[in-house]
């Protein structure tokens, strides 16, 4: 069967309906708009290719990332997946604030929240090791994209942190709470609720990353980790990865039952709070959230 015509995301929806994960390759689109994809020496390299926006992602970018990760997961030639950002300024600055609106958060299965969950499900379900190669900023959604990867290797100039409360960008459920399984509850709350920035060395000290090296050594370090895993039993690696994932499955399943935003503030978007956060960010000023306390 050849490539499906039309939008790549529609291709993926059809693929999930009609064929198992292992049969995705023949249906993969030939080109991506926001993502670069290549396989070399059993390593799939998936690159967020929006350097002019610090690799901030749109809903379409996340769809393409999901396609690429599923593609790598279904490819028997691939043993390790490396996720990174184009250029040397950012891994990813998170969701592109210029396209965030009530529509992107209230779009059901096409919402930012649900699209990110589909991406992380692709990380988990492929069962192959996923390494985040971080060079520069890993902020907001770019940060939680990195902490959802199995490993994070960072350059010394990398900066980590969350942004949601600072720009009134809704974040909820296990996209947030997964961080405590990485760094512990107190540190996770600090990262999410204060929106501070953390150096690569501090991220290493806290367990957010596995290794920190000078920028010129980053690719060699990532390759070293990948080659070590490529020398191991792929089935046993999958068993180990699934064992870790299953240990937090109950949290995901519990939080997926509820719309937490509607519990906390069902009138959030109509209130103007999100608009104030987004406009303040775009205008490079400090937001005034006092009316919504």
N, C-alpha and C positions, 0 to 999 in steps of 0.2 A: 504494500500500500504506500502511496506517495504522500507528499506533504499536503496538509489541508490548506485550502485557500482562506484568505481573510485575516482577521486580527489574530496575532499569536496567542493572546489570552483566551480567545474563543477556541483555538486549537487545544489548549491545555484542558479547558472544561470538557471538551468532547473526548479527549484522551482519557481523562479520569473516569468518564462514564462507560467507555466501550472497551478499554483494554487494561490489563494489569500494569503495575508500575514497571515491570521488567521489559515491557514492549514499547516503550516510549520512543526509542531512537528513530524509527522510520518516520515518525510524525513530527519530528522537531523542525521548527522554522529555520531557514538558512541564515537569517540575519537578525540582529537585535538593534534597537535604536539607542538604548541607554546602557547596554552591557556589552563587554567584550568577553569572549569565551574561547579557550584553547585547551588542548590536551597535549602534554609532552612528558615523556618519561613516567607515565602512569599517574601524573598529577594533573587534575583539572583546575585551571585558573579562571576564576570568575571575577571580573573587574567591573565595579560601578563606574561608568564612563561619563561623568558629568563634572569634570574638574572646574569648569567655569562657575559652578554652583557649589563648590566644595563637596561635590558628590552627594549633595542633598538629593533625596529621592522623591519622586511623585508616585501615585498609585501605579502608573504604567511601569515605572522602574521596578517596583516590587514584584509585579507580575512577571517581568522578564527574569528577575533574579530567581524566582520560583521555578520557571521553566529551565533555567540553566542548572540549578541544583538538582532538579529531578533528572535532567539529561545526564549529568555526571553520575548520579546514583544508579541509573539504569545501564551505564556503560561498563562492560566487563573489563575494559582496558584501564579503567580509573580505579585507583586504590585510595587516594587522598584528594580532598577538595581544598583549595586555597581561595579564600574570599578577600578581596582587597579593593582599594579605590584608586582611580587614575591620578597620576601626578604625585607630588611630594608634599602637598599642603594638608590633605585630609583623607582619612579612611572614608568617613561620611559625616556630614554635619547634621544628619537626621532628615526628618521630613521637610520638604520644601515649603516653607511657611507661605510663600506666595500663592500656593495652590490649596492651602488648607482652608476649609470653610465648613459650615454645618453639613453641606452635601457630602463632603469627603468623609465625615464621621458618622453620618446617618444613612449611608448607602447600603446597609445590610451586608450581604456577602461581599460587596465591592468596597466596603469602608476601609479606611486606613488600618483600623484595628484588626479587621478580619483578614485583610491581605497580609499583614505582618504575621498573623498566626499561621496562615497557610505557608508562608516562607519558612517559619521555624519548624512547622510540621515536616516540611521537605528536608530540613537539616536532620531532624530526628529519624525520619522513616528511611532515609537512604542507608543509615547505619554505618556509613563510611566516616572516618575522621574528617572534621571540618576545621581548618585553621584560619583564624582571622589574622591577616597580615596588616598591621596598623602602622601607618607612617603619617603623622600629623594629627589632625583633630578627629576624635571619635566622640561625637556629642549627640545628645538626645537619642533619636532612633538609631543613629549610627553607633552609639555607645551600647544600647541594648542588643543591637545586631552582633556586636563583638562579644558581649558576655554570654550570648546564646550559643556561640561557636564552642566546639570542644576545647580548643586551645586558642590563645591569643599571643602572638609574638609582635612586639612593638619596637619601634625605633626610639632613641633617647629623646627626640623632639616631639613625641606624641603627647597629646592632651586628652583627658577623659572627663566626662561629666554628663549629667542629665540637664534637660532644658524645659520640660513640660510645664511645671508650675510658673516658671519665669515668663513664658509667653502664652499661658493659659491654653496650652495644647493638651486636650484630655488624654490621660493615660490611666489604664486600669487593669485589674485582673492579673493573670500570671505573666503578662508582658512586664509588669512591674515587680511582682512578688518573687519571680525566679531569681532576682539578684541576691536575695538573702541566702539562697543555697550556695552562692558563690563566695560571698564575703561576710556572711552573718547578718543578723537582723539589725543591730545598731548601726553598722556601717552602711547597710543598704538604705536604711531610713535617712541617714545623713546625706548620702549621694542623691537620693530622689527628692528630699524635702528641703534641701538648702541650695541645690543647683550650683555647687562649687565646682571649680576646675581642679583636676588632679594631674600631676606630672606622671610620666611613665614610671619613674622610680617609686613613687607613692603607690601607683597602681600595682606594681610588682610586690611591694611590701604587704599590700592588702589582699593579694591573691586574685586581683582582677586580670592580671596577665601572667604568662608563664615564663617569659624571658624578655629582657630589654637589651638591645645592642645598638651600636652606632648606626646611623642610616645606611652607610656604605656596606655594612655587614648584614643588613636585614634579609636580603634575598638568600644569602648563603645560610643564615640561621634557619629560615623557614624550610629551605631544602633539606637541611640536616634533620630536622624533626620529621619531615615527610618521609625521608629515606629510611629513617629508623623504623617507622610504622610500616612502610612497604616491605620490610624484611620479616614482618610478623605474620602470623596466621590471620587472614582476613575474616574467617568465620569466628574465631575467638575474639577478635577485636569487636565484631558486631555484637557478640554475646555480652561483652563487657559494656559497650556503649548502651545497649538496650537495658541492661541491669541498672545503670545509673539513671536512665530516663524513666524507667518504671517506678523508681523510688519516689519521684515527684509527680507521678501521674494523677494521684488523688487530688493534689492541689489544683491542677489544671481543670480536672473534671468538675470539681466543686465550684470554682470561680466561673466556669463557662455557663453555669446554670443561671446566672444573674446578670442584669444590666446594672452595673454598679453606679454609673453616672446618673441613671434615673432614680436610684435610691438616694443619692446624695443631693442632687439638684436637677430635677426634671426640666427646669426652665433655663438651663445653663446658656444655651445658644441665644435664646431670645432676650436674655438679660443684658447682653452687651459685653459681658466679661471676656469672652473669647475674642471678640472684636478688638477690645482695648489691648489685649496681649499681643495680638498679631500686628496691629497698627503701630504700637510702640516699638516692636522689633523692627519693622520696616523703616520707621522714622528714626531709629537709633536713639531712642529716649527711654527713660525709666517709666514703666507702666504705673498707673495709679489704680490699684485694685481696692482701695478703701471703701467704695460704695458697695462692694459685694462681700464684706466680712460678716 
